[in-house]
Amino acid sequence: MEARGKVFKYGDNVDTDVIIPARYLAIQEKKELAAHAMEDIDKDFVNRVSPGDIMVAGKNFGCGSSREHAPLVIKEAGISCVIAETFARIFFRNAINIGLPILECPDAAKEIEAGDQVSVNFDTGEIINETKGKSYRGQPFPEFMQRIISSGGLVGYVNGRKDR
């Protein structure tokens, strides 16, 4: 499994209320909800993001509430992967549950810049900054987590299991 795209870069402690402000949580349709992703810190994000792009952030990405809306709108907006120094644990779990690939890699998160072209190999954990010609090693997903993500999340994975 791989991802490749242009980087959107954010700092430390990006909380779930910044990822998707609470005033939009009543919206039921995923695409309409995703139209408001990141708008309180990056008003033009949804107009600039393209399918496959990658988000890079600092420490404690996704802190705050346990709302599943946060990783959902990131994925629905077109982001193929989030790389951060660290993730809030509930965001980490919610991201896997909805099938959004995430990787913790402090060096990559610190050195990759907005606009860089980056590719990620989820089997090996290798992150390559194609713009700067530098590679990093993140923690690869265990095989069962890769199956969950490639199934589109936990529901897709469970529905697709033959041993149910």
N, C-alpha and C positions, 0 to 999 in steps of 0.2 A: 504494500500500500504506500502511495506517495502523494505528496502535495507540492505545488510549485506556484509562486505568485509574488506580487509586489507587496511590500511591507507597509502596514499601518502601525505606528509606534506610539505607545502610551507609557506612563510612569508607574510609580508604586501606588498601591492601595486603590486601584480602580474598583469601585464598589458596584454592586448590582443595581443600585438606583441610578448610577451614571450610565451603566450599560443599557438599561431600559428603565426610564423614569416611571415611578409608580402611577403617575397620572394616566398612563396608557394601558395599564394592566387589564382593564375591562375589555379591550379589543380581543376578539376571538380569532380572527383570521390571521394566520402566521405572517403572510407577506405584508399585510397592513401594519401589524405590530412591528415587524422588522424595519419598516420605513422610519421608525423613531429611534433605531439603535444608535447609541453613542452621541445623540444630538446635544446633550448638555455639555460635552467636552470637545466635540468635533462636529459642528453643525453641518458640515459638508460631507461627512463620512459616507452616507448612503448614496450620495451622488457620484462619489469617486470610486467606491469599491466595485470590483469586478469579480465574477465567480472564480474561485481558486486563490484569491489573495490571502495573505497571511497576516495575523495580528501578533505583535510582539509587545511585551509589557514587562514591568519590573516585578517587585515583590508583592505577594498577597493579592494577586489578581482575582477578582470575583468575590471579594469580601463583602460583608453586609448580610443581607437576608438570604434565605434558602430558596428564593424563587427560581424555578426552572426556566422562567422566561429569559433570563440573562444568556445562558449558552444557546438557547433556541434562537433568539434574534440574531446573535452573531453568526450562527450557521445559516440561518435563513437569508441573511444579508449577502451571503456569498463567501464568507471566510472559510477556508478549507482546514485551517489549523491555527491554534494559539500557542505561542511559545512564551514562557515567562520564567522569571527567576524562581518564583514559587506561586502556587495557587492556594486560595482558601479551600479547605478540604471539602466543603459542601459544593462549591462550584466544580471542583475536580470530579466529584461523583455525579453531579447533574450533567456535566459535559459528556461523560462516558454514557450515561443513561440515554441521552438524546442523540448520540453518535457524532459528537464534535471532537475530533482529535486534538489533544493538548500534550505538550511536552514541557517538562521543567529542564532548563539548561541555563544556569546563571551567566556563563560567559557569552553565549549567543545573545541572551536578552540584553546584556549590557552593551555589546559591541555592534549589533545589527542596527542600522538606522532606517528611518522612514524613507520609503522609496526604493530601498535595496530590493533586488530580485533574489529570492531565497527558494531552495528546494529542500524537502524533508523526506527521508526514507523512514517510515514507521517500523519496518522490520528490523533495521539496524540502529535506529535512533540518530543517524547521521543528518546533520543540518548543514547545508552548504550555502554560504553567502556568495552567490554567483557574481554579484557586483564587485566584491572585494577579493574574490578568490580565496576565501578562508572557510575552513570546515570546523564543526563542533560536534561533540558527542553528547546527545541527550540520552535519557533513559528510554530504551525501546519498550513498546507495549508488550506485555505477555500475550501469547497467542489467543487466549480466551477473550482478552479485551479487544484485540484486533478483530475478532469475529463479531463482537458486539457492535463495534464502530462500523464495520463493513456491512452489517445488517441494518444500519440506519439507527441504531440504538437498542436499548434493552428490550423494548416491546417487539421490534422486528426480529431480534435474535431469538426470543422465547417462542414467537409464533412460527419461526422457521425450523425449530428443533424437531427432529424425528422421534425423539424419545419421550415426548409429552404424553 
